[in-house]
């Protein structure tokens, strides 16, 4: 509930009359609160609260103060208890806070109680990440996915907000006898969710058609995954000379992009950039973006990008693996790529590569290590191929051309019967060349 007290209105008035060129005037002042239990990991709580500051800044608000609250158990009504609540309410008024952001997920009742006490907007970590996604989704499918996630989050929180939510969308239609406004709002949101789900199913069918086309091309598909702000889009641009938006902020890009990748020894592949992951990625978003995230599950190889300059890269790896497990993509071959060697301490990079055999260290910004990455990708893809002997008739030049394009020709000999070829062929296109396999191969 917004604060309508005279003092608060006066403060807002003074800020609104300030120079519009001062960006701080336009940014909400945020109080960040992380609530943990005594048995929780202290270090993990500190890291999570620090990440909440970055998320708040990305959402366009100014983190003014961060507070950690430790309790024996969470208070059912307010999460933090009445005594601590009074203390933080006084602090928020003293700091002229516009929004209170909790690092925890709040129940609908807790959120209502806290908003009433703080007399200002109160959001949790889930709502914050949803807001960031809403700002950064640009394609129609991306915007629909975010909207669906927002509706899933808001639906159980409709109690007491019928008037506000009625302004979302195209207005309220004719109500049946005795139907309350809350019931009407819930019905409208459910109808909208059903419509979005139908549209996303149609989009998924179109994507599956595109994926089938890619698979029949014989080109392996590589997916880039990793923690948000690990440098995925920068690496994507470096590898493909694409122009995907890059910004030093969390979730700067959400919409997936596919490009052709030129690899060493005249090999080619298709590579796609995907949404970044984060600690405790909201389940609503994983569900809404499942069709997009499924591209990772359908890839032949995942480039898992890790920020080597991050204080705790192992926690990044763990968070990404958690999401990959949720979308059932853990069986896909993975190549760990430690990025940002231009700013990460060399001993740290060396240690990371040593404890993760087969990994590669690069700087997507400077291009250092990119050649080694290309060779590592080739090695990973070769592991998914089989070496075979073929005899291709001279009148099947199309088969020979396809073999050169989609496979790796190791030896070629011309005989009276045709062209004898020793080649590596990806498993997924073996059937195309099966008729030309020599006996005993």
PyMOL commands that set and color helices and strands:
alter all, ss='L'
color gray80, all
select helices_A, chain A and resi 6-16+23-26+42-58+82-94+108-118+125-136+140-155+162-165+181-216+232-240+264-266+283-288+290-297+313-326+346-355+370-382+397-406+427-436
alter helices_A, ss='H'
color red, helices_A
select strands_A, chain A and resi 29-37+62-71+99-102+121-124+220-226+257-263+267-273+301-307+333-339+360-361+385-392+408-414+419-426
alter strands_A, ss='S'
color yellow, strands_A
deselect
rebuild
show_as cartoon
